[in-house]
């Protein structure tokens, strides 16, 4: 059986298997979804491992989004500009790279009716996710994009360039389960904006978004991005074009499944 999956260093809390199981079922595709936890010492051998084990493609998460980018036969234009891939796949015995986070974030803005044109946007973080977000913002003609980040692991995020703005976006893992009491920005920073977006989806409402809601901001979590990048991944891997009707059906099933999962976990 064809295998697809997720590649990363630590994946115990990944929701990807649930997403892709639902997508593949709706597309009537027989494939096994596997989590590939690989150490930094062994990652150099993963491309060959894919060939040897009939792995069609893998999404890639922290810390490997830039690991393969220089050693592929082809890379999508978005991924090239972003400088990171989150999808590595094999076709005709050649290796390809793409960035479906780009599509996921763009769809997040569209689905939530967030117009970034000419808006002032603060992006927190400078990793692969930050690069994907900034590429979308540029393509959707955002006005001013301000990047806020830590100078080193022991320092706080530098928000000194911010007076006020329209949209603030967290692209870091700060506030992700199990560290749910952390927020990348405090209330005094958050209330300078009108919209807060957190790419984190576990928990559904981070402390960052809770503070945003309490201060009257529109608050958007990372669930739309997670779902939409997964759908785009399977479109690419299986060369399918998923209709809007099918996308909506898949989204509904995933949201129901996630809700049941949270109830069962007591969340």
C-alpha positions as CSV (number, residue, x, y, z in Angstrom):
1,X,0.0,0.0,0.0
2,X,1.1,3.5,-0.7
3,X,2.3,5.4,2.3
4,X,2.1,9.1,3.1
5,X,2.7,10.9,6.3
6,X,4.3,13.5,8.5
7,X,8.0,14.0,9.1
8,X,9.3,15.7,12.2
9,X,11.4,15.3,15.3
10,X,8.5,15.1,17.8
11,X,5.0,14.3,16.6
12,X,3.1,12.7,19.5
13,X,0.4,15.4,19.5
14,X,-0.1,15.6,15.7
15,X,-3.7,15.7,14.4
16,X,-2.6,15.1,10.8
17,X,-3.6,11.4,10.8
18,X,-7.2,12.3,11.6
19,X,-7.3,14.9,8.8
20,X,-5.8,12.8,6.1
21,X,-7.9,9.7,7.0
22,X,-11.0,11.8,6.4
23,X,-9.7,13.4,3.2
24,X,-8.5,10.1,1.7
25,X,-11.8,8.4,2.6
26,X,-13.7,11.1,0.8
27,X,-11.4,10.8,-2.2
28,X,-11.8,7.0,-2.2
29,X,-8.0,6.6,-2.0
30,X,-6.3,3.7,-0.4
31,X,-3.2,4.9,1.4
32,X,-1.6,4.5,4.8
33,X,-0.8,7.6,6.9
34,X,2.3,7.3,9.1
35,X,4.0,9.6,11.6
36,X,7.8,9.6,10.9
37,X,9.7,10.7,14.0
38,X,13.3,11.1,12.9
39,X,16.3,12.3,14.9
40,X,18.6,15.1,13.5
41,X,21.3,12.4,13.2
42,X,19.2,10.2,10.9
43,X,17.4,12.8,8.8
44,X,20.1,12.7,6.1
45,X,18.9,9.2,5.1
46,X,15.2,9.9,4.9
47,X,15.0,10.5,1.1
48,X,16.4,7.1,0.4
49,X,14.1,5.6,3.1
50,X,11.2,7.0,1.2
51,X,12.2,5.2,-2.0
52,X,12.9,2.0,-0.1
53,X,9.5,2.0,1.7
54,X,7.1,3.1,-0.9
55,X,6.4,6.5,0.7
56,X,4.8,8.8,-1.8
57,X,5.2,12.0,0.1
58,X,5.4,13.5,3.6
59,X,4.4,16.8,5.1
60,X,7.3,18.3,7.0
61,X,7.2,20.1,10.4
62,X,9.8,21.5,12.9
63,X,12.7,21.3,12.5
64,X,13.1,20.0,9.0
65,X,11.4,22.5,6.7
66,X,14.7,23.7,5.2
67,X,16.6,20.4,5.4
68,X,16.0,19.2,1.9
69,X,15.5,22.4,0.0
70,X,18.9,22.4,-1.7
71,X,18.7,18.7,-2.8
72,X,15.5,18.4,-4.8
73,X,14.8,17.9,-8.5
74,X,12.2,20.6,-8.5
75,X,10.6,23.1,-6.0
76,X,7.4,25.1,-6.3
77,X,7.8,28.9,-6.9
78,X,6.1,29.7,-3.6
79,X,8.4,27.4,-1.7
80,X,11.5,28.8,-3.4
81,X,10.6,32.3,-2.5
82,X,9.6,31.3,1.1
83,X,12.8,29.3,1.5
84,X,11.1,26.4,3.1
85,X,9.1,23.3,2.1
86,X,6.4,21.5,4.2
87,X,5.8,18.9,1.5
88,X,8.4,16.5,0.1
89,X,7.2,14.0,-2.5
90,X,8.3,11.6,-5.1
91,X,7.1,11.5,-8.7
92,X,8.7,9.6,-11.6
93,X,11.6,8.7,-9.2
94,X,12.3,12.4,-8.7
95,X,12.1,14.5,-5.5
96,X,9.8,17.5,-5.4
97,X,9.2,20.2,-2.8
98,X,6.2,22.4,-2.2
99,X,4.8,24.7,0.5
100,X,1.1,24.0,1.3
101,X,1.3,26.2,4.4
102,X,1.2,29.1,1.9
103,X,-2.2,27.9,0.5
104,X,-3.4,27.1,4.0
105,X,-2.8,30.6,5.3
106,X,-4.2,32.2,2.2
107,X,-7.4,30.2,2.6
108,X,-7.5,31.1,6.3
109,X,-7.7,34.8,5.4
110,X,-10.3,34.1,2.6
111,X,-12.6,31.9,4.8
112,X,-12.6,34.4,7.6
113,X,-13.1,37.4,5.3
114,X,-9.9,39.1,6.4
115,X,-8.8,41.7,3.9
116,X,-5.1,42.5,4.3
117,X,-4.8,44.9,1.4
118,X,-3.1,48.1,2.5
119,X,-3.3,47.0,6.2
120,X,-0.5,47.2,8.8
121,X,0.4,43.7,9.9
122,X,2.7,42.5,12.7
123,X,4.1,39.0,12.2
124,X,5.6,37.4,15.3
125,X,8.4,34.9,14.6
126,X,11.0,34.4,11.9
127,X,10.8,30.7,11.1
128,X,9.4,28.8,8.2
129,X,5.8,29.6,9.1
130,X,6.6,33.3,9.3
131,X,8.1,33.2,5.8
132,X,4.9,31.5,4.4
133,X,2.7,34.0,6.1
134,X,4.7,37.0,4.8
135,X,4.7,35.6,1.3
136,X,0.8,35.4,1.4
137,X,0.6,38.9,2.9
138,X,2.8,40.3,0.1
139,X,0.8,38.5,-2.6
140,X,-2.4,39.8,-1.1
141,X,-1.0,43.3,-1.1
142,X,-0.7,44.0,2.6
143,X,0.5,47.5,3.3
144,X,3.2,47.5,6.0
145,X,4.6,44.2,7.4
146,X,6.5,44.4,10.7
147,X,8.4,41.4,11.9
148,X,8.7,40.9,15.7
149,X,11.0,38.2,17.1
150,X,13.5,37.3,19.9
151,X,17.1,38.2,19.3
152,X,18.0,35.0,21.2
153,X,16.4,32.3,23.3
154,X,16.8,34.2,26.5
155,X,15.3,37.5,25.3
156,X,11.7,38.6,24.9
157,X,10.1,39.4,21.6
158,X,11.0,42.9,20.5
159,X,7.7,44.8,19.9
160,X,9.4,48.3,19.9
161,X,8.5,49.0,16.3
162,X,4.8,48.7,17.0
163,X,2.6,51.7,17.9
164,X,-0.6,50.4,16.5
165,X,-1.8,48.2,13.6
166,X,-4.6,46.2,12.0
167,X,-3.6,42.6,12.3
168,X,-1.2,40.7,14.6
169,X,-0.2,37.1,13.7
170,X,1.6,34.6,15.9
171,X,3.7,32.1,13.9
172,X,5.6,30.7,16.9
173,X,4.8,27.6,19.0
174,X,4.5,29.7,22.1
175,X,1.2,28.8,23.8
176,X,0.9,25.4,22.1
177,X,-0.1,22.4,24.2
178,X,1.1,21.6,26.9
179,X,2.3,25.2,27.6
180,X,-1.2,26.6,27.3
181,X,-0.7,29.4,30.0
182,X,1.9,31.2,27.8
183,X,1.2,34.1,25.4
184,X,3.7,35.4,22.9
185,X,2.4,39.0,23.5
186,X,0.8,40.6,26.5
187,X,-2.5,42.5,26.6
188,X,-0.9,45.9,26.1
189,X,0.5,44.8,22.7
190,X,-2.5,42.8,21.5
191,X,-5.0,45.6,22.1
192,X,-3.2,47.8,19.6
193,X,-4.7,45.7,16.8
194,X,-8.2,44.8,15.4
195,X,-7.5,41.2,14.4
196,X,-5.4,38.5,16.0
197,X,-4.4,35.3,14.2
198,X,-2.6,32.4,15.9
199,X,-1.3,29.5,13.7
200,X,-1.6,27.2,16.7
201,X,-4.6,24.8,16.7
202,X,-4.0,22.9,19.9
203,X,-5.5,24.4,22.0
204,X,-8.2,25.8,19.8
205,X,-8.1,29.0,21.9
206,X,-4.6,29.9,23.0
207,X,-4.0,32.5,25.8
208,X,-2.9,34.9,23.0
209,X,-6.4,34.6,21.4
210,X,-8.2,34.7,24.7
211,X,-6.6,38.0,25.5
212,X,-7.5,39.2,22.0
213,X,-11.2,38.3,22.5
214,X,-11.2,40.0,25.9
215,X,-10.0,43.2,24.2
216,X,-12.6,43.1,21.4
217,X,-10.4,41.8,18.6
218,X,-11.5,39.3,15.9
219,X,-9.6,36.1,17.0
220,X,-8.7,33.3,14.5
221,X,-7.0,30.1,15.3
222,X,-4.9,27.8,13.2
223,X,-7.5,25.1,12.4
224,X,-8.4,26.5,9.0
225,X,-4.8,26.6,8.0
226,X,-4.3,23.0,9.2
227,X,-7.3,21.7,7.3
228,X,-6.6,23.7,4.1
229,X,-2.9,22.8,3.9
230,X,-3.8,19.1,4.4
231,X,-6.4,19.3,1.5
232,X,-3.8,20.9,-0.7
233,X,-1.3,18.3,0.2
234,X,-3.5,15.5,-1.0
235,X,-4.5,17.4,-4.1
236,X,-0.8,17.5,-5.0
237,X,0.1,14.0,-4.0
238,X,-2.8,12.3,-5.8
239,X,-3.2,14.8,-8.6
240,X,-6.8,15.6,-7.7
241,X,-8.7,18.8,-7.9
242,X,-11.1,18.8,-4.9
243,X,-14.4,20.7,-5.6
244,X,-15.7,23.3,-3.3
245,X,-18.6,21.0,-2.3
246,X,-16.2,18.2,-1.4
247,X,-13.9,20.7,0.5
248,X,-16.9,21.8,2.6
249,X,-17.9,18.2,3.3
250,X,-14.3,17.3,4.3
251,X,-14.1,20.4,6.5
252,X,-17.4,19.6,8.3
253,X,-16.3,16.0,9.0
254,X,-12.9,17.1,10.3
255,X,-14.5,19.8,12.6
256,X,-17.0,17.2,14.0
257,X,-14.1,14.7,14.5
258,X,-12.0,17.3,16.3
259,X,-14.9,18.2,18.5
260,X,-15.4,14.6,19.6
261,X,-11.7,14.2,20.2
262,X,-11.6,17.2,22.4
263,X,-14.6,16.0,24.4
264,X,-13.1,12.6,24.9
265,X,-9.8,14.2,26.1
266,X,-11.8,16.4,28.5
267,X,-10.8,19.5,26.7
